[in-house]
Amino acid sequence: MKVVIDTNILINAAGDEESRAFKILKEVIEGRIEAFATHQTMSENRQMLRKLISDREFRELVEEYFRKLNVTKVYKPVDVVSDPEDNKLFESIAASGAEYLISEDKEVLAVENWHGCEVITPAEFWAKYKNSSDDGSAWGDFTKMLMGN
């Protein structure tokens, strides 16, 4: 799965290892989800997270995320939402062909779908991701039962 992850998801992941945001971050690090961002967005994310996150262990985890991140080039600026910083997310979609944009930003989420990319919350993404990764095996059925799905 190809995704673009908004900065707010990275920030939210810092506070709770049980959160869907943290789980999504781990899936990218482990290579099960492909994440994309423009070079400019990645640099800005790094700067912001250095200021906001003091937990050394989480910072190291985020650095691992950045090493796994696929950097895209902006071929054409887009104007989808009013915040120019958020438009960079849509530029990443255009350059990567991402299937999902994961965000908690209400203005971004209001877009819902852009050029075949679903704009969804971490909870919505996690539900879709877990359903798509279920292979129909007995183990998959057992884990669904345990998780109450």
Steps between C-alpha positions, in 0.01 A plus 500: 500500500620846413425779747574863573508573871423844641736640764223495761500120480870487586445735792201297625703179481743640759248500778367146482660177381155340487362768267424429139738782406787317673400168340496659154845648563630155602352339188690750283822432690452125461445539125138389482370843401671738254494864612571796273579867554667784318854587606374834630227337711744246642744777600225704661373191684847434637535857625156506659541164669838600643328795666191313622629155595742468789485121541832371365368151427209634295733739315712202396188321382398800292849517348456138395166601345676777304756247371212286368312795352488523119585855398305634203567793270240770448429524132212742527379695805135440588242714674249270671462652849562847643816409697806493269672252735208259463508535122842334515324184614296503180816562298641183655188313389535632145865397482464158664158369405426438868178321582446668838571833667488450876423813701320641802469847342132583447559711188710226342248230597218705345651427158412128548641388163748660265610343172411152625667546838280461807552764768434328832572494872745253657205297637340474155831411340583239764163326448555487122861392540420219741216377277724502192781318676271222622580202283195297598714255698400345831758727666334806343160381622642440850660846522177663378310317773749617764477859379121491491471548124 
